[in-house]
Amino acid sequence: MSTTTETEIPLRQRVAENPQPALIWAAVGAVLVGVELGAILQVVGAVAGVVVNLLPGDPGASAVQSLQAAFDAVPTLVSRDVIPNQGYWNGTSYQNTFLGLSPAVAWAIRVVFVYAYAFAVLAWAWNGYNRFRRHYRRVDWTPRDDVVNRFRNHSWGKFGLIIVITFVVMAVFAPALGPTTMERNILQPYDYEVSYWSEDTQSVETVLVGEANIGSGSQGAGDENVAPLTYDDFGRFHPFGTATNGKDLFTQVVFGARISLTIAVVAMGIAGLIGLGLAMITAYYKGLADLATVLVSDSIQALPVIMVLILMLVIFQNTWVRELYDGAVLIILIFSIVYWPFIWRSIRGPALQVSEEDWIDAAKSFGQTPTQVMRKHMAPYVFSYMLIYASLSLGGIIISVAGLSYLGLGITAPTPEWGRLIANGQQYVASPSWHISLLPGLLITLVVTGLNAFGDGIRDAIDPQADTGDEAAATGGGA
C-alpha cells in the first residue's frame, strides 16, 4: 500500500492543515480590494466597452453603458471624490477642496495616497510569496529562489523596477492622479464650468472650461505662459504647467502614459504569443516548418522598422481600422507583425535545445501529443528567454509610438500622446514655456531607461551564466 509523501500533498490540503497564514493574507487582500472596488469595477466596465466597440454593430452597447454607470456609483477610497482638489477661493477660504486646503496641497495628498496604496498592494503580494515559501511550499529550495536573490542584489535592475512601478502606477491610476479629468479639461471642455475668484469684481464667477483654457495657454513669456507648479488666472493648479492650448499638461502626460503602456504591452503580448507558438512548432517539427519561418522572419527583419510603421499607417490612413480608438488598434497590430520575428529569433535557439532533451523523447514515448509536449515540456523552458527580450523591447515600442505621434502619424487628437506634446511645444523650448516639450521628453527617456534596466536585471537574474559574464543563453544563442 502506497503512502503519500509530504511533497505530494496538494496545496489545498496544506493550507487546510495550517490556515492561519493564508487567512490573514487573504483578509488583508480583501481590505485592499474593497477600498478600491469601485475603480476595479470601472476597469472591468471599460474593458467591456472596448470589446463591444470592436464588435460589428456594437451589440449590447446600452447594457454595457448601464453597467458602467452602476460601477461608477461604487465608492473608491483613492479618488478625486474622496480627496477633491478642484475647488476655488471665495475671498476668505478655499471651497470644495479636501479639508479646505489649497488645490495644490489637496492634489499632492491624493498623489501620495495613490502611490502609498500601490506600494501597499506590492508589499501584500510580496508578503504572500514569502508566506507561501515559509508555510506551504513543498520543498525548502527551488531555482526560483536563486533568481529572486540574484535580482535583489542587482542594483541596476532594482532601479529599473522602481521606475517601471512608478510608470505603471501613473498609467493605471491616471484618473486619480490628474489634477483634473480628461473629459473635463481635454475631451469636452465646453460641457463643464469652473468657478474662480475674480480680482476685478471681488466675487466668485464661473466660466466654461474651454474658455478658461484659451486664456491659460503657454506660448512664450509674460501672460502667455503657465509654468509648472503654478496656478492659472482661473485658480486651477497645474503641476506641469499648461500646453499651448491651455489644457493641463500633467493630465495629458498621465493619460499619455496609459496609452503608451497599453500599446506596448498588448503589442508585445501578441508578438510574444506568435513568436512563442512558432518557436515551439519550428523546434518540434524542424525541417520545412523551420525553413519557411526563417524566410518570412528574415523578410520582415530586412525592412527598417520605422519605415514599415510609417508605410502601413499611411496606407491605412483613411480606413475604418485607423479610426478604432484613435489609431491605437492599428498601431498595435502593426507592432505585433513587426516584432514577432525578433522574439522568435531570440527564443529559437533555446527551443531547439530543449527539443533535443531526453525528457522530450520520454514524453513522446508515453504517448503525449505534440501539443502537450510543446505546452507542458518545451514552452516553460523558453518562456523566461521570451520574457527577457520582451522586457527589453517595451522601451523601443514606447519610443516608436512617441516618434509616430511626433510626425503626426500616431495616436490622433484629442487623445493625449507624449510625442504630440513634444511636437506642439518644440518651438517654445528656448522660451519660458520650455516645459511643454522638455517634461514629456524627460519622462520618455526615464521610462525607457528604467525598462532597459529592469530587463537587464531580469536577464541577469534568470540566466545562471550571467554571474560569469556568459550571456549567450540570455540572448537566445544555442544549438
C-alpha positions in Angstrom: 0.0 0.0 0.0 1.5 3.3 -1.1 1.7 6.3 1.3 1.5 10.0 0.3 4.8 11.8 1.0 4.9 15.4 2.2 5.9 16.7 -1.3 2.8 15.0 -2.8 0.3 16.7 -0.5 -1.9 19.0 -2.6 -1.7 22.8 -1.8 -5.3 22.9 -0.7 -4.7 20.2 1.9 -1.5 22.0 3.1 -3.5 25.2 3.5 -6.3 23.4 5.4 -3.7 22.0 7.8 -2.3 25.4 8.6 -4.9 28.0 7.5 -3.9 31.0 9.7 -1.1 32.5 7.5 -3.3 32.2 4.4 -6.4 33.6 6.1 -4.5 36.6 7.4 -3.1 37.3 4.0 -6.5 36.9 2.3 -8.1 39.2 4.8 -5.6 41.9 4.1 -6.1 41.4 0.4 -9.9 41.7 0.8 -9.4 45.0 2.5 -7.1 46.3 -0.2 -9.6 45.2 -2.9 -12.6 46.6 -1.0 -11.2 50.1 -0.7 -10.6 50.2 -4.5 -13.6 48.1 -5.6 -15.1 51.0 -7.5 -12.0 51.5 -9.5 -11.6 47.8 -10.2 -15.2 47.6 -11.4 -14.7 50.7 -13.6 -11.8 49.0 -15.3 -14.0 45.9 -15.9 -16.7 48.2 -17.4 -14.1 50.0 -19.6 -12.8 46.7 -20.9 -16.3 45.5 -21.7 -16.9 48.8 -23.5 -13.7 48.2 -25.6 -14.8 44.7 -26.5 -18.3 45.9 -27.5 -16.9 48.8 -29.6 -14.7 46.4 -31.6 -17.7 44.2 -32.5 -19.7 45.0 -35.6 -22.9 46.8 -34.8 -21.9 47.4 -31.1 -24.2 44.7 -29.7 -25.1 45.2 -26.1 -23.8 48.8 -26.0 -26.7 50.1 -24.0 -26.3 47.3 -21.4 -22.6 48.0 -21.1 -23.3 51.7 -20.6 -25.8 50.9 -17.8 -23.3 48.6 -16.2 -20.6 51.3 -16.4 -23.0 53.8 -14.8 -23.6 51.3 -12.0 -19.9 50.7 -11.5 -19.2 54.5 -11.4 -21.5 54.8 -8.4 -19.4 52.3 -6.3 -17.3 54.4 -3.9 -13.5 54.3 -4.1 -11.0 55.4 -1.4 -8.2 56.7 -3.7 -10.3 59.0 -5.9 -10.9 62.7 -6.6 -14.3 62.4 -5.0 -12.8 61.5 -1.6 -9.8 63.8 -1.9 -11.1 66.6 -4.2 -8.7 69.4 -5.4 -10.9 71.2 -7.9 -12.2 74.0 -5.7 -12.0 77.7 -5.7 -11.1 80.7 -3.5 -14.1 82.7 -2.3 -12.0 85.6 -0.9 -11.5 84.1 2.6 -11.0 80.4 2.2 -10.9 77.5 -0.3 -14.2 75.8 -1.1 -14.9 72.3 -2.4 -11.4 71.1 -1.7 -10.1 68.4 0.7 -10.3 69.8 4.2 -10.4 73.3 2.8 -6.8 73.0 1.7 -5.4 74.7 -1.4 -5.8 72.8 -4.7 -2.1 72.2 -4.9 -1.9 70.6 -1.4 -5.1 68.6 -1.9 -3.7 67.2 -5.2 -0.3 66.3 -3.6 -2.1 64.5 -0.8 -4.1 62.4 -3.3 -0.9 61.6 -5.2 0.7 60.4 -2.0 -2.3 58.2 -1.2 -2.3 56.7 -4.7 1.3 55.7 -4.5 1.0 54.5 -0.9 -1.9 52.3 -1.9 0.1 50.9 -4.9 3.1 50.1 -2.8 0.9 48.5 -0.1 -0.5 46.2 -2.8 3.0 45.3 -3.9 4.1 44.7 -0.3 1.0 42.5 0.2 1.9 40.4 -2.9 5.5 40.0 -1.8 4.3 39.0 1.7 2.1 36.4 0.1 5.0 34.9 -1.8 7.1 34.8 1.4 4.2 33.1 3.3 3.9 30.5 0.6 7.6 29.8 0.8 7.6 29.6 4.6 4.4 27.7 5.2 3.1 25.9 2.1 5.8 25.2 -0.4 6.6 21.5 -0.8 10.4 22.0 -0.8 12.8 24.3 1.1 14.6 25.5 -2.1 13.7 25.9 -5.8 15.7 27.5 -8.6 13.3 30.5 -8.4 14.9 31.4 -5.0 18.2 31.9 -6.7 16.5 34.1 -9.4 14.9 36.3 -6.7 18.1 36.5 -4.8 20.2 37.5 -7.8 17.6 40.2 -8.7 17.6 41.5 -5.2 21.4 42.0 -5.4 21.1 43.7 -8.8 21.2 47.5 -8.1 20.6 48.5 -11.7 17.7 46.1 -12.0 16.1 47.4 -8.8 16.4 51.0 -10.1 14.6 49.9 -13.3 11.9 48.2 -11.2 11.2 51.4 -9.2 10.9 53.4 -12.5 8.7 50.8 -14.0 6.4 50.6 -11.0 6.2 54.4 -10.9 5.3 54.4 -14.6 2.7 51.6 -14.3 1.0 53.3 -11.3 0.9 56.5 -13.3 -0.9 54.8 -16.1 -3.2 52.6 -14.0 -4.3 55.4 -11.7 -4.3 58.2 -14.3 -7.9 59.4 -13.5 -7.0 59.9 -9.8 -3.5 61.3 -10.4 -4.5 64.1 -12.7 -5.5 67.5 -11.2 -8.5 67.4 -13.5 -10.3 64.8 -15.6 -9.6 64.1 -19.2 -13.3 64.7 -20.1 -13.5 68.0 -18.3 -10.2 69.5 -19.4 -9.3 67.8 -22.7 -12.2 65.9 -24.5 -15.3 68.0 -23.6 -14.1 71.3 -22.1 -17.1 73.2 -23.2 -19.5 70.9 -21.4 -18.2 71.9 -17.9 -17.8 75.1 -15.9 -15.1 76.2 -13.5 -15.6 78.7 -10.6 -12.9 81.2 -9.7 -12.3 84.3 -7.7 -12.2 87.4 -9.8 -9.9 90.1 -8.6 -11.7 92.7 -10.8 -15.2 92.1 -9.3 -14.0 90.7 -6.0 -16.5 87.9 -6.3 -16.8 84.2 -7.4 -17.6 83.9 -11.1 -18.0 80.9 -13.5 -16.6 80.3 -16.9 -16.6 77.4 -19.3 -13.5 75.2 -19.0 -12.9 75.6 -22.7 -12.8 79.4 -22.4 -10.6 79.2 -19.4 -8.2 77.0 -21.4 -8.0 79.6 -24.1 -6.9 82.2 -21.6 -4.3 79.8 -20.0 -2.2 78.7 -22.9 1.6 78.6 -22.6 3.0 80.2 -25.8 6.0 82.1 -24.6 6.8 84.7 -22.0 4.7 87.0 -19.8 1.0 86.5 -19.6 1.2 83.7 -22.3 2.8 81.2 -20.0 1.6 79.0 -17.1 4.7 77.4 -15.7 4.9 74.1 -13.7 3.6 74.2 -10.1 1.7 77.3 -10.6 -2.0 78.5 -10.8 -3.6 80.0 -13.9 -5.8 83.1 -13.8 -8.8 80.9 -13.0 -7.4 79.4 -9.8 -6.6 76.0 -11.4 -3.4 74.3 -10.2 -1.1 72.8 -12.9 1.8 70.5 -11.7 3.4 70.5 -15.1 2.0 73.8 -16.3 -0.3 74.0 -19.4 0.1 73.1 -23.0 -0.1 75.5 -25.9 -3.9 75.2 -26.0 -4.2 75.8 -22.2 -5.1 72.3 -21.3 -3.4 70.8 -18.2 -0.1 69.2 -19.2 0.1 66.8 -16.3 -3.3 65.3 -17.1 -2.2 64.7 -20.7 1.1 63.2 -19.5 -0.5 60.6 -17.2 -3.2 59.6 -19.7 -0.5 59.5 -22.4 1.4 57.1 -20.2 -1.7 54.9 -20.1 -1.9 54.9 -23.9 1.8 54.2 -24.4 1.8 51.4 -21.8 -1.3 49.8 -23.3 0.1 49.8 -26.8 3.5 48.5 -25.7 2.1 45.7 -23.5 -0.6 44.5 -25.8 1.6 44.6 -29.0 4.4 42.8 -27.2 2.0 40.3 -25.8 0.6 39.4 -29.3 4.0 39.4 -30.8 5.2 37.1 -27.9 2.4 34.7 -28.4 3.1 34.5 -32.2 6.9 34.1 -31.6 6.5 31.5 -28.9 4.0 29.5 -30.9 6.2 29.5 -34.0 9.3 28.7 -31.9 7.5 25.6 -30.5 6.4 24.4 -33.9 9.7 25.0 -35.7 11.7 23.4 -32.8 9.4 20.4 -32.7 8.9 19.7 -36.4 12.1 21.4 -37.8 12.7 20.9 -41.5 10.3 22.7 -43.8 8.4 24.5 -40.9 11.7 26.0 -39.7 12.8 27.0 -43.1 9.6 28.7 -44.0 9.6 30.7 -40.7 13.2 31.7 -41.3 12.4 33.0 -44.7 9.4 35.0 -43.5 11.2 36.4 -40.5 14.2 37.4 -42.5 12.0 39.2 -45.0 10.4 41.2 -42.2 13.6 41.9 -40.3 15.3 43.1 -43.5 13.0 46.1 -43.6 13.6 49.2 -41.4 11.0 49.1 -38.6 10.2 52.8 -38.6 9.8 52.7 -42.4 7.4 49.8 -42.2 5.4 51.6 -39.4 5.1 54.8 -41.4 4.2 53.0 -44.6 1.5 50.9 -43.0 0.0 53.9 -41.2 -0.1 55.9 -44.4 -1.7 53.0 -46.4 -4.5 52.6 -43.8 -4.8 56.3 -43.2 -8.5 56.6 -44.3 -9.8 53.2 -43.4 -12.1 52.1 -40.5 -9.2 50.3 -38.8 -7.3 53.6 -38.5 -10.3 55.1 -36.7 -10.5 52.4 -34.0 -9.5 54.1 -30.7 -7.8 57.0 -32.5 -5.4 54.6 -34.3 -4.3 52.6 -31.3 -5.7 49.3 -32.6 -3.9 49.7 -36.0 -0.6 50.6 -34.3 -0.8 47.5 -32.0 -1.4 45.3 -35.0 1.5 46.7 -36.9 3.9 46.4 -34.0 2.8 42.8 -33.4 3.6 42.0 -37.0 6.9 43.8 -37.0 8.2 42.5 -33.6 7.3 38.8 -33.7 10.3 37.8 -35.8 12.7 39.4 -33.3 11.1 37.4 -30.4 11.1 34.2 -32.4 14.8 34.6 -33.2 15.6 35.3 -29.6 14.0 32.0 -28.4 14.6 29.8 -31.4 18.0 28.6 -30.0 16.7 27.6 -26.6 13.6 26.0 -28.2 15.9 23.8 -30.4 18.0 22.9 -27.4 15.1 21.7 -25.3 13.6 19.8 -28.2 16.7 17.5 -28.2 16.5 16.7 -24.4 15.8 13.2 -23.2 12.6 14.2 -21.3 11.1 15.3 -24.6 11.7 11.9 -26.1 10.3 10.3 -22.9 7.1 12.4 -23.2 6.7 11.3 -26.8 7.2 7.6 -25.9 4.5 7.9 -23.2 2.1 8.9 -26.0 1.7 12.6 -25.4 0.6 14.6 -28.4 2.8 17.2 -30.0 0.6 20.0 -28.5 1.0 18.5 -25.0 4.8 18.2 -25.4 5.1 21.7 -26.6 2.8 23.2 -24.0 4.0 21.2 -20.9 7.7 20.5 -21.6 9.0 23.0 -24.1 7.2 26.3 -23.6 8.0 26.7 -19.8 11.7 26.3 -20.6 11.9 29.1 -23.2 9.3 31.4 -21.7 11.9 33.1 -19.5 14.0 33.9 -22.5 11.0 35.5 -24.2 10.3 37.5 -21.0 13.8 38.9 -21.1 13.6 40.0 -24.7 10.0 41.4 -24.3 11.0 43.5 -21.3 14.0 44.9 -23.3 11.7 45.7 -26.3 9.0 47.6 -24.5 11.0 50.8 -24.4 11.6 50.6 -28.1 7.8 50.5 -28.7 7.2 53.4 -26.4 9.8 55.5 -28.3 8.4 54.4 -31.7 4.8 55.4 -30.6 6.1 58.8 -29.5 8.0 59.2 -32.7 5.0 58.4 -34.9 2.8 60.9 -32.9 5.6 63.5 -33.2 5.4 63.0 -37.0 1.6 63.3 -36.9 1.1 59.6 -37.8 0.4 58.0 -34.4 -2.4 58.5 -32.0 -4.8 61.2 -33.3 -6.0 64.1 -31.2 -7.7 64.7 -28.8 -6.3 61.5 -27.2 -3.1 62.6 -25.3 0.2 61.2 -26.5 3.7 62.1 -25.4 5.1 62.5 -28.9 2.5 65.0 -29.9 3.1 67.0 -26.8 6.8 67.3 -27.7 5.9 68.4 -31.2 3.4 71.0 -30.1 5.9 72.6 -27.7 9.1 72.2 -29.8 9.1 75.9 -30.9 9.0 77.0 -27.3 11.9 75.0 -25.9 14.1 78.1 -25.6 11.3 80.2 -24.0 9.7 80.2 -20.5 7.3 77.6 -22.0 10.1 75.0 -22.1 8.0 72.6 -20.0 5.7 71.6 -22.9 8.3 69.6 -24.7 11.0 69.0 -22.1 8.9 67.3 -19.4 7.4 64.7 -21.7 10.8 64.2 -23.3 12.4 63.6 -19.9 9.7 61.1 -19.0 10.2 59.1 -22.2 13.9 59.0 -21.5 13.4 58.0 -17.9 10.8 55.3 -18.7 12.8 53.7 -21.5 16.0 53.7 -19.3 14.0 52.1 -16.5 12.6 49.4 -18.8 16.0 48.6 -20.1 17.5 48.5 -16.6 14.6 46.2 -15.5 15.2 44.0 -18.5 18.9 43.8 -17.7 18.1 42.8 -14.1 15.6 40.1 -15.2 18.2 38.8 -17.7 21.0 38.6 -15.2 18.6 37.0 -12.6 17.1 34.3 -14.8 20.3 33.4 -16.7 22.6 31.4 -14.3 25.6 32.2 -16.5 25.1 36.0 -16.0 27.3 35.9 -12.9 30.3 34.7 -15.0 29.5 37.1 -17.9 28.3 34.4 -20.3 25.2 36.0 -21.9 24.8 33.5 -24.7 21.8 31.9 -23.2 20.1 35.2 -22.4 20.4 36.3 -26.0 18.9 33.1 -27.3 22.1 31.6 -28.5 22.4 27.9 -28.6 22.2 24.9 -30.8 
